Amino acid sequence: MAQKKILLSLLSLLYSLHILAGGGWVYQKNKGFLKLGQNMIRSQYFFDSGGNITDIPTVSLYTTSFYGEYGLSDRLNVVLYVPFFVRSTLNRVEFNQSGNTIPGDEINSFGDTNVGLKYGMFQDQPVHLAASLIFGLPFGSSEVSSDRILQTGDGEFNQLLKLEASHSISGTPAYITGILGFNNRTQGFSDEFHYGGEIGVSLKPVTALLKVYSVNSLYNGDADTSNANGVFANNTEYVSFTPELIYALENGWGFAASAGFASSGKRILAAPNFGIGVFLQL
């Protein structure tokens, strides 16, 4: 049953990292940002419910995704994240002395999808503020059985309300962003409080940035994920640090590479999340 909790934690970290894009700025009408990304996590270590690191059978997750923000008006953007191919594997374990084995597993499927709206406020002020409402759609595979223990979704519909404030530091090529969010989860999952920040320096054509993000459970849900009902672990928490490098070409195209690290956590993999991508600024 612990293996089911591992997969939720891995996916939660991966999906939470991408929502930092954009900050307090919004795109003007018919402008936007489109990105095709590839992420990978591979780990044999796990933060348990007490925050301690334990050994586990090696778990891997490879996610190919599309992310986009597009201006419906000068103030209102649509936001979309689609993990359209998710491959997850669990290594087979064999015990030398007894000869007993724990079978491995693998799954290739669609993942849980995020879609929402983002509204820009104070866009002509020193501090740009944006509010967004992101819906988490349970399109991934959440069914488990005696023959299948891996999933690509949690089976619940959630709503993340988020505020982002950004400021370009005068006289420098740097900016800072602060983030607050509340995630309402259904199907007995605990709600979550999110907070984070981002600092970046743009020395064209290269931008270097560091993202910090924390997810904290309110422990107000009663979902029991120790049984075989196929849903993911409840009350997952972590603090992640993600450095990223962006190289922008003059024609709007560009490349990005990142590595996310969970410095602490509960019910989450203790391993980096590596990402690469190609993007287009419209």
N, C-alpha and C positions, 0 to 999 in steps of 0.2 A: 504493500500500500504506500510505502514511503516513495516508491518510484513514481507514483502518480503526482505526489506533491512536488517532486523535483521538476517535472515537466511544466507545471503551472508557473513555478517560480522563474524558470528560464524564459518562458514566454512573456511574463509580466514585465521583466526587466527590459526585454527587447522592445516591446510595444510602447513602454513608457518613455524610452529614450527619444524616439522620433518626434514626439509632440512638442519639443522645445523649439522647432523651427519657426522663424518669423518674428518672435518677440513682440514688442508693442507696436511695431509698424504693420501696416496692411498695404496690399497692392492696390493701385488705382484700377479703374475699370479697364478690362481687357488685358491687364498685365498679370503676371503670375510667375510661379516657380514650379517646375516639374522635375521629378527625380526618379530614376530607376536605381534601386539599391540592392546590394547583396550583403547579408549579415551572417556571421557564424559564431556559435558558442560551442565549446567542447570542454567538458569538465569531469573530473573524478572526485570533486570535493563539493560539499554542500553545507550551507548554514542551516542548522536545525532550528527548532522552535525556540530554543534558548539563546540563539546567536552563536553557538559553537560550531566550528568547522569539523565535519566528519567525512570519512571515506564513503564513496558510493561506486556502483558500477558506472563506467564511463558513459555519459550522455552527450549526444551531439545534436545541434539544431542548425539547419541551413535555411535561410528565408530570403526569397527573392520577392521584392515588393515595389510598388509604385506609390509615390507621395506627391501631392500637389496642393498648391494654394492658388486660387484664381479670383481676380476682382470682378464681382458682379456689378459693383459700383465703386466710387472712390472711397467708400467707407466700409463696404460689406464684401467679405471674401467667403468663398466656399473652400472647405478643407477636406481632403480625402486621403486615406491611407489604406492600401489594398495589398496584403501579403498573398499574392496569387499562386505562389508555390512554396510550400513548407515541407521540408524533409527532416524527419527526426529519427534518430537511431539510439538504441540501447545495447551496449555490448553484452555478449554472452559471457557468463562467469563459470569457470570450472575449478573445483577444489581438488588439489593434487592428492591429498591424503585419502579422502573418501571417494573421489571419482564422481561425486555428485555435481550436477550442473544447474545453473539458473539460466533459462533460455533468454536469448536476446529478443529484440523486437525492432520494427521499423514501420514508419508510416509516411506516405506522400499525400499531401492534401492541401486544400485551401485553408487560409487562416482567418481569424476574427478580424473584421474590417471596421475602421473608424471613418465616420462621415460627420461633418458639422459645419457651423457658420462662425465667422469671426468678424467682430465689429470694431472699427477703429474710432477712438475718442481722443480729443486733444492732439490731433495729428499735426497741428501747426504750432505746438508748444514745445518747450525744451524737453519735457518728458512726454513721450508717446505712450498712450494707454490703449490696450485692446482687450476686449472680453470675448470669449469663445464658449460655445456649447458643442461638445463632441459626443456623438452617440457611438457606443461600442456595440456592433452588430455581431451576434453569435453565429458566424458563417463557418467557423472552423469545425473540425471533427472532435466532439467531446464524448463520444460513446466508447465505453471500455467493456471488456468481457474477460473471461478466463484466458482467452487467447490474445487479447490486445490490451496493453497498458499505456500506450502512448496516445497523446491527443495534440491537436493544434488549435484548440479553442476551449473556453471555459463554460459554454452553454448558457451564459447569462447576458442580459441586456443591461448595459450600464450607461450612465450619463455623467460626463465630466464637465463641470463649470469651472472656467479658468480665467484669471486676470494676469496680464503681462504688462509690465512697465519697462520702457527702454529709454536710454539717454545717451546721446553721442557726446563724448567728453570734449569740450571746446578746446580748439588748438591742438588736438591730437587725432590720430587715426583710430582711436579706441572707442568702444561703447560698452555699456553694462545693461543687463536686463535682470529684473526680478519677477518671480512667478509664484502665484498662489492658486490652489485649486481644491475643489471638493468633488469626489467621485461617488455618486450614488449607485450602488450595485443591487441587483435583484437576486431572486432565487435563494435568499437566505445568506448571501455573502455580506461580510462586513463592509460598511462604507469606509472611505479613505480620505485622509487629508494629504494634499500634495504641496510641496514648496520646492523652490529651486532658484537658480540664478545662472547667468552666463556673462562672461567677459571675453571680448574679442578685440583684435588689432588687425586692421586691414592695410597691408603694404602691397598695393596692386603689383602683380596679379594674384598675390597670395594673401589669404586671410587665415590667421591662427586664432583659435578660440578654445575656451574651456567651459564645459557645461557641468553643473552640479544639480542633482535631482534627488529628492527624498519622497518616499511613499510611506505613510504611517496609517496603520489600521485603527479604526475606532472600536474594534472588538464588539460590535453591536449586532453581529449576525450569528445565526445558529447552523449554518451549512456544515454538515459533517462529511468531510472528504476522505475519511478513512475507510468508507465502505466502497462498494463497487458500482456506484451510480454514475460514474463517468465524468463528474464535474471536477474542476481543479481545486487546489488547496485554498483554504480560506486564511485570512490574516497574514498575507505575505507583506514583508517590510524590507526596505533597503535604503542605503545612501549610495549613490553612484557618482563617479567622476569620469567625464568623457572629454579628453582632448581631441580636437579635430583640426585638420588642415584642408583648406579649400583653394583650388587653383582655378581661376576664372579666365576664360578666353575672351577675346574682343567681340566675338559674334554671339555672345550670350551663353555659349556652352561652357561647361566646366567639369571638374572632377573633385571628389571629396573622399577623404579617408579618416576613419575614427577608431578609437579603442576605448570602450567603456569598462570601468572597473567598479565593482561593488565593495566598498571599504568595510561595510558591515551589513548584516541582514538577518532575516528570519525566514525560513522556508524558501531559500533561494540559492541558486548555484554560486559557488565561490570561484568564479572564473571570468576572464575578460570576454567582452562582446565586441568582436572586430567587424567593421563595416567599411565597404567601399561603394562608390556610386558615381554615376554620371548625371549631370543636371542641365536644364535649359532655363534661362531667365527670359521670359516673354516680354 
